[in-house]
Amino acid sequence: MADALLYVCFLRLKLLTDIVAQSRVSDETAEIAVVDKEADDLITYILSAIRNARQSPVKTQREAATTLYNATKIYAGIQQMAQRQEVQQARGLLTDLAKPDLKAHVQTLALQPAVDQLSTTIDRYASLLESRATSQVATNLGAAKPVRKKMNTLYDEMTTVAFAFSIAVPAAELSTFITKLNKLIDDTTTAYNQSRAQMKAAKVAASGEKKME
């Protein structure tokens, strides 16, 4: 019976862990929005700088800008593309700007730091998109609350069985288990109470700030 309870508890815990993991999708989406804007801003800056430098009174800058403009004008508007398309096109832009004959012109216009930052941002962008896609592969596992309720029932059954065995069939291993379980309960209760106290203090502080305003 004890083994069966442990197995069921393991399955419920795994399900609960998977459900909680689903909440990461919304976090990834929010971070993707931030990285998307950063990529858009960098692309806009680089392409605009190239376009504007064609009017430079400095001959070397004007010639460099003209060459870069002709090579990169096909990337105009990629900021408005779908996320994965933008990543692909941005990588194409970076590949072109890294070519030896164009890289020298990039450096002439002092755009290398922006290009390097765009490369880092696009790598992060792609990684986040892949991570979110992986998270979304899992089907909807439902809400966590019903699973927690069932786990509470399993917890009650397991502790009851442990207590009964500790009386009927005393053993050192069982005594150790009960001691550790009681410690875990105490630690969890303390952490919960501290969290509640911090939340209450934060609300009071926020309320005070609003009144002061």
Residue frames relative to the residue before (quaternion, step in Angstrom):
aa qw qx qy qz dx dy dz
M 1.0000 0.0000 0.0000 0.0000 0.00 0.00 0.00
A 0.6522 0.5208 -0.3115 0.4543 3.56 0.96 -0.92
D 0.6477 0.5178 -0.3179 0.4597 3.58 0.99 -0.85
A 0.6455 0.5229 -0.3172 0.4575 3.57 1.00 -0.84
L 0.6425 0.5217 -0.3185 0.4621 3.58 1.00 -0.84
L 0.6517 0.5196 -0.3104 0.4571 3.56 0.97 -0.90
Y 0.6549 0.5173 -0.3121 0.4539 3.58 0.97 -0.86
V 0.6587 0.4981 -0.3045 0.4746 3.57 0.93 -0.92
C 0.6393 0.5282 -0.3185 0.4592 3.56 0.99 -0.85
F 0.6263 0.5399 -0.3253 0.4588 3.57 1.04 -0.84
L 0.6676 0.5011 -0.3034 0.4596 3.58 0.91 -0.90
R 0.6592 0.5025 -0.3080 0.4670 3.57 0.97 -0.86
L 0.6472 0.5228 -0.3164 0.4557 3.56 0.99 -0.82
K 0.6407 0.5175 -0.3203 0.4680 3.58 0.99 -0.81
L 0.6453 0.5157 -0.3147 0.4675 3.57 0.99 -0.86
L 0.6561 0.5099 -0.3071 0.4639 3.56 0.94 -0.91
T 0.6356 0.5279 -0.3235 0.4613 3.58 1.00 -0.80
D 0.6571 0.5074 -0.3038 0.4674 3.59 1.00 -0.85
I 0.6392 0.5249 -0.3242 0.4591 3.57 1.03 -0.81
V 0.6557 0.5040 -0.3093 0.4695 3.55 0.93 -0.91
A 0.6270 0.5569 -0.3345 0.4300 3.58 1.04 -0.78
Q 0.5815 0.6018 -0.3710 0.4026 3.56 1.13 -0.60
S 0.5966 0.5847 -0.3661 0.4100 3.59 1.09 -0.59
R 0.5518 0.6190 -0.3971 0.3933 3.57 1.22 -0.38
V 0.5364 0.6431 -0.4058 0.3661 3.59 1.15 -0.53
S 0.6827 0.4747 -0.2936 0.4716 3.58 0.88 -0.93
D 0.6169 0.5363 -0.3430 0.4628 3.59 1.08 -0.69
E 0.6572 0.5053 -0.3053 0.4685 3.56 0.98 -0.88
T 0.6333 0.5376 -0.3311 0.4476 3.58 1.02 -0.80
A 0.6483 0.5103 -0.3142 0.4696 3.58 0.98 -0.82
E 0.6716 0.4849 -0.2976 0.4746 3.58 0.98 -0.85
I 0.6046 0.5565 -0.3481 0.4513 3.57 1.09 -0.71
A 0.6290 0.5430 -0.3316 0.4467 3.57 1.00 -0.81
V 0.6490 0.5145 -0.3070 0.4688 3.57 1.02 -0.84
V 0.6900 0.4721 -0.2763 0.4741 3.58 0.88 -0.99
D 0.6012 0.5651 -0.3492 0.4442 3.57 1.08 -0.72
K 0.6690 0.4923 -0.2993 0.4697 3.57 0.91 -0.89
E 0.6358 0.5273 -0.3308 0.4565 3.57 1.00 -0.83
A 0.6496 0.5064 -0.3102 0.4747 3.58 1.00 -0.85
D 0.6390 0.5313 -0.3215 0.4539 3.59 0.95 -0.89
D 0.6692 0.5084 -0.2981 0.4527 3.56 0.90 -0.95
L 0.6707 0.4980 -0.2998 0.4607 3.58 0.95 -0.87
I 0.6486 0.5095 -0.3181 0.4674 3.57 0.95 -0.86
T 0.6484 0.5185 -0.3088 0.4641 3.56 0.96 -0.93
Y 0.6563 0.5206 -0.3090 0.4504 3.57 0.93 -0.92
I 0.6848 0.4974 -0.2907 0.4462 3.59 0.82 -1.00
L 0.7057 0.4583 -0.2717 0.4671 3.57 0.80 -1.00
S 0.6448 0.5127 -0.3216 0.4668 3.58 1.04 -0.75
A 0.6399 0.5274 -0.3240 0.4553 3.58 1.00 -0.84
I 0.6438 0.5109 -0.3163 0.4737 3.57 1.01 -0.80
R 0.6685 0.5080 -0.2977 0.4542 3.56 0.89 -0.97
N 0.7047 0.4744 -0.2691 0.4537 3.59 0.85 -0.96
A 0.6418 0.5531 -0.3279 0.4179 3.57 1.05 -0.74
R 0.5092 0.6381 -0.4314 0.3839 3.60 1.21 -0.18
Q 0.6840 0.4513 -0.2699 0.5056 3.55 1.29 -0.40
S 0.3788 0.7510 -0.4714 0.2651 3.59 1.25 0.11
P 0.4451 -0.6891 0.5000 0.2776 3.60 -0.99 0.76
V 0.5928 0.5441 -0.3580 0.4737 3.56 1.32 -0.26
K 0.4709 -0.7300 0.4196 0.2630 3.57 -0.51 1.20
T 0.6778 0.4993 -0.3133 0.4395 3.60 0.82 -0.95
Q 0.6533 0.4986 -0.3117 0.4769 3.58 1.04 -0.75
R 0.6482 0.5291 -0.3120 0.4501 3.56 0.98 -0.87
E 0.6807 0.4775 -0.2876 0.4753 3.57 0.93 -0.87
A 0.6356 0.5216 -0.3279 0.4652 3.58 1.01 -0.80
A 0.6651 0.5111 -0.2987 0.4552 3.57 0.95 -0.92
T 0.6411 0.5316 -0.3274 0.4463 3.57 0.98 -0.82
T 0.6597 0.4997 -0.3010 0.4739 3.57 0.95 -0.89
L 0.6745 0.4911 -0.2915 0.4679 3.59 0.92 -0.91
Y 0.6312 0.5411 -0.3360 0.4426 3.57 0.99 -0.81
N 0.6716 0.4996 -0.3011 0.4567 3.58 0.87 -0.90
A 0.6939 0.4767 -0.2699 0.4674 3.57 1.11 -0.71
T 0.7856 0.3507 -0.1622 0.4832 3.59 1.10 -0.63
K 0.4494 0.7192 -0.4554 0.2710 3.62 1.17 -0.12
I 0.5746 0.5924 -0.3795 0.4181 3.58 1.21 -0.42
Y 0.6652 0.5060 -0.2993 0.4604 3.59 1.23 -0.35
A 0.3910 0.7244 -0.4853 0.2948 3.60 1.23 0.08
G 0.8217 0.2489 -0.1917 0.4755 3.57 -0.90 0.94
I 0.4304 0.7130 -0.4776 0.2798 3.62 1.16 0.08
Q 0.5228 0.6424 -0.4085 0.3837 3.60 1.25 -0.33
Q 0.6980 0.4668 -0.2647 0.4741 3.60 1.16 -0.57
M 0.4994 0.6673 -0.4254 0.3525 3.59 1.25 -0.05
A 0.6453 -0.4680 0.4148 0.4388 3.55 -1.32 0.20
Q 0.6986 -0.5350 0.2813 0.3830 3.54 -1.11 0.73
R 0.7118 0.4408 -0.2771 0.4714 3.60 0.72 -0.97
Q 0.6213 0.5287 -0.3405 0.4674 3.58 1.07 -0.71
E 0.6391 0.5298 -0.3270 0.4516 3.56 0.99 -0.85
V 0.6371 0.5249 -0.3268 0.4602 3.57 0.97 -0.86
Q 0.6692 0.5041 -0.3003 0.4559 3.58 0.90 -0.93
Q 0.6869 0.4782 -0.2843 0.4676 3.57 0.90 -0.93
A 0.6304 0.5313 -0.3311 0.4591 3.58 1.04 -0.78
R 0.6377 0.5106 -0.3243 0.4770 3.57 1.04 -0.71
G 0.6131 0.5321 -0.3407 0.4742 3.55 1.12 -0.65
L 0.6299 0.5325 -0.3147 0.4698 3.55 1.04 -0.84
L 0.6735 0.4973 -0.2885 0.4646 3.55 0.90 -0.94
T 0.6270 0.5353 -0.3336 0.4573 3.59 1.03 -0.77
D 0.6643 0.5004 -0.3014 0.4663 3.57 0.95 -0.88
L 0.6913 0.4859 -0.2855 0.4522 3.57 0.90 -0.93
A 0.6504 0.5173 -0.3123 0.4602 3.58 1.24 -0.39
K 0.4698 0.6671 -0.4518 0.3608 3.59 1.24 -0.14
P 0.6230 -0.6019 0.3463 0.3601 3.61 -0.89 0.89
D 0.7058 0.4710 -0.2876 0.4442 3.61 0.83 -0.90
L 0.7034 0.4274 -0.2676 0.5009 3.59 1.16 -0.54
K 0.5803 0.6082 -0.3710 0.3946 3.57 1.08 -0.70
A 0.6246 0.5381 -0.3393 0.4530 3.58 1.03 -0.75
H 0.6630 0.4939 -0.3031 0.4740 3.58 1.01 -0.78
V 0.5908 0.5618 -0.3541 0.4583 3.57 1.12 -0.70
Q 0.6806 0.4817 -0.2778 0.4771 3.54 0.96 -0.88
T 0.5937 0.5647 -0.3603 0.4460 3.59 1.09 -0.65
L 0.7337 0.3870 -0.2171 0.5147 3.57 1.04 -0.79
A 0.4309 -0.7289 0.4348 0.3067 3.60 1.32 0.19
L 0.4085 0.7304 -0.4503 0.3113 3.57 1.05 0.79
Q 0.4173 0.7461 -0.4521 0.2544 3.59 1.23 -0.11
P 0.6439 0.5134 -0.3519 0.4449 3.68 0.87 -0.76
A 0.6578 0.4975 -0.3115 0.4719 3.59 0.99 -0.80
V 0.6375 0.5199 -0.3208 0.4694 3.58 1.02 -0.79
D 0.6509 0.5103 -0.3127 0.4671 3.60 0.96 -0.84
Q 0.6595 0.4987 -0.3090 0.4699 3.57 0.97 -0.83
L 0.6225 0.5291 -0.3402 0.4657 3.59 1.03 -0.73
S 0.6260 0.5423 -0.3369 0.4478 3.59 0.99 -0.80
T 0.6652 0.4937 -0.2955 0.4759 3.58 0.94 -0.91
T 0.6637 0.5186 -0.2968 0.4499 3.56 0.96 -0.91
I 0.6654 0.5019 -0.3037 0.4616 3.58 0.94 -0.87
D 0.6148 0.5297 -0.3493 0.4684 3.59 1.04 -0.70
R 0.6545 0.5007 -0.2986 0.4814 3.57 1.00 -0.87
Y 0.6192 0.5555 -0.3205 0.4531 3.56 1.02 -0.88
A 0.6868 0.4839 -0.2783 0.4655 3.57 0.81 -1.02
S 0.6423 0.5322 -0.3187 0.4501 3.57 0.99 -0.85
L 0.6687 0.4976 -0.2984 0.4651 3.58 0.95 -0.87
L 0.6376 0.5224 -0.3292 0.4606 3.58 0.98 -0.79
E 0.6587 0.5025 -0.3039 0.4704 3.56 1.00 -0.85
S 0.6486 0.5236 -0.3122 0.4558 3.56 0.98 -0.86
R 0.6674 0.4923 -0.3061 0.4675 3.57 0.94 -0.86
A 0.6275 0.5392 -0.3356 0.4504 3.58 1.00 -0.79
T 0.6437 0.5200 -0.3118 0.4670 3.57 1.01 -0.85
S 0.6588 0.5106 -0.3060 0.4601 3.57 0.98 -0.85
Q 0.6978 0.4875 -0.2710 0.4495 3.57 1.04 -0.78
V 0.4924 0.6693 -0.4292 0.3541 3.57 1.26 -0.29
A 0.6334 0.5325 -0.3308 0.4538 3.56 1.03 -0.83
T 0.4671 -0.6658 0.5026 0.2931 3.55 -1.01 0.77
N 0.6495 -0.5048 0.3858 0.4178 3.53 -1.26 0.30
L 0.2242 -0.8194 0.5190 0.0950 3.57 -0.52 1.17
G 0.5922 -0.5905 0.3641 0.4099 3.57 1.26 0.04
A 0.6703 -0.5002 0.3722 0.4026 3.53 -1.35 -0.06
A 0.5408 -0.6427 0.4428 0.3136 3.54 -1.19 0.58
K 0.5790 0.6458 -0.3740 0.3282 3.59 1.03 -0.76
P 0.6786 0.4768 -0.3231 0.4558 3.67 0.79 -0.87
V 0.6427 0.5191 -0.3255 0.4599 3.57 1.05 -0.78
R 0.6354 0.5193 -0.3317 0.4654 3.58 0.99 -0.81
K 0.6287 0.5433 -0.3349 0.4444 3.59 1.00 -0.81
K 0.6652 0.4874 -0.2985 0.4804 3.58 0.97 -0.86
M 0.6463 0.5145 -0.3232 0.4617 3.57 1.05 -0.73
N 0.5886 0.5566 -0.3666 0.4575 3.58 1.11 -0.59
T 0.6418 0.5162 -0.3133 0.4727 3.56 1.04 -0.84
L 0.6540 0.5063 -0.3060 0.4715 3.56 0.98 -0.88
Y 0.6179 0.5500 -0.3326 0.4528 3.56 1.05 -0.80
D 0.6527 0.5124 -0.3110 0.4634 3.57 0.93 -0.90
E 0.6621 0.5046 -0.3065 0.4616 3.57 0.95 -0.88
M 0.6710 0.5104 -0.3034 0.4441 3.58 0.91 -0.91
T 0.6754 0.4812 -0.3038 0.4691 3.59 0.92 -0.85
T 0.6210 0.5394 -0.3378 0.4576 3.57 1.08 -0.70
V 0.6574 0.5018 -0.3001 0.4753 3.56 0.97 -0.94
A 0.6491 0.5231 -0.3185 0.4512 3.59 0.93 -0.89
F 0.6624 0.5042 -0.3030 0.4639 3.58 0.95 -0.91
A 0.6552 0.5210 -0.3129 0.4488 3.57 0.97 -0.91
F 0.6750 0.4861 -0.2924 0.4718 3.59 0.94 -0.89
S 0.6219 0.5541 -0.3532 0.4259 3.59 1.04 -0.71
I 0.6778 0.4537 -0.2822 0.5051 3.56 1.19 -0.53
A 0.7290 0.4463 -0.2409 0.4597 3.56 0.86 -1.05
V 0.8029 0.0668 -0.0004 0.5923 3.58 0.93 -0.89
P 0.1446 -0.8283 0.5363 0.0741 3.62 0.32 1.20
A 0.0920 0.7793 -0.6140 0.0847 3.57 -1.05 0.82
A 0.5954 -0.5915 0.4088 0.3585 3.55 -1.11 0.68
E 0.6443 0.5321 -0.3269 0.4414 3.57 0.97 -0.87
L 0.6611 0.5073 -0.3013 0.4635 3.56 1.00 -0.86
S 0.6355 0.5254 -0.3252 0.4629 3.57 1.00 -0.80
T 0.6407 0.5178 -0.3139 0.4721 3.57 1.04 -0.82
F 0.6325 0.5383 -0.3216 0.4546 3.55 1.01 -0.87
I 0.6811 0.4884 -0.2899 0.4622 3.57 0.87 -0.96
T 0.6322 0.5305 -0.3292 0.4588 3.59 1.00 -0.81
K 0.6780 0.4787 -0.2865 0.4787 3.59 0.93 -0.92
L 0.6322 0.5337 -0.3332 0.4522 3.57 1.02 -0.78
N 0.6538 0.5064 -0.3097 0.4692 3.59 0.94 -0.87
K 0.6325 0.5212 -0.3257 0.4715 3.57 1.07 -0.78
L 0.6464 0.5203 -0.3127 0.4622 3.57 0.97 -0.86
I 0.6385 0.5230 -0.3220 0.4638 3.58 1.00 -0.84
D 0.6576 0.5122 -0.3032 0.4618 3.57 0.93 -0.92
D 0.6693 0.5021 -0.2961 0.4607 3.58 0.90 -0.95
T 0.6608 0.5112 -0.3044 0.4575 3.57 0.96 -0.90
T 0.6468 0.5192 -0.3105 0.4644 3.57 0.99 -0.88
T 0.6522 0.5149 -0.3056 0.4650 3.57 0.97 -0.88
A 0.6627 0.5040 -0.3005 0.4653 3.58 0.92 -0.92
Y 0.6443 0.5221 -0.3167 0.4604 3.57 1.02 -0.83
N 0.6724 0.4959 -0.2983 0.4615 3.57 0.89 -0.92
Q 0.6416 0.5152 -0.3226 0.4679 3.58 1.03 -0.77
S 0.6414 0.5266 -0.3181 0.4584 3.57 1.01 -0.83
R 0.6514 0.5109 -0.3075 0.4692 3.56 0.98 -0.89
A 0.6534 0.5177 -0.3122 0.4556 3.58 0.96 -0.87
Q 0.6556 0.5088 -0.3070 0.4658 3.59 0.99 -0.83
M 0.6424 0.5172 -0.3187 0.4672 3.57 1.00 -0.81
K 0.6508 0.5148 -0.3083 0.4653 3.57 1.01 -0.87
A 0.6564 0.5084 -0.3081 0.4645 3.58 0.96 -0.88
A 0.6440 0.5236 -0.3199 0.4569 3.58 1.04 -0.81
K 0.6478 0.5126 -0.3188 0.4648 3.58 1.01 -0.78
V 0.6433 0.5171 -0.3202 0.4650 3.56 1.00 -0.84
A 0.6520 0.5155 -0.3088 0.4624 3.56 0.98 -0.88
A 0.6610 0.5073 -0.3042 0.4616 3.56 0.96 -0.90
S 0.6356 0.5284 -0.3171 0.4650 3.55 1.03 -0.82
G 0.6503 0.5192 -0.3069 0.4619 3.58 1.00 -0.82
E 0.6483 0.5215 -0.3166 0.4555 3.57 1.02 -0.83
K 0.6412 0.5261 -0.3223 0.4563 3.57 1.00 -0.80
K 0.6532 0.5106 -0.3142 0.4626 3.57 0.97 -0.82
M 0.6449 0.5294 -0.3205 0.4485 3.57 1.01 -0.81
E 0.6318 0.5279 -0.3294 0.4622 3.57 1.07 -0.70
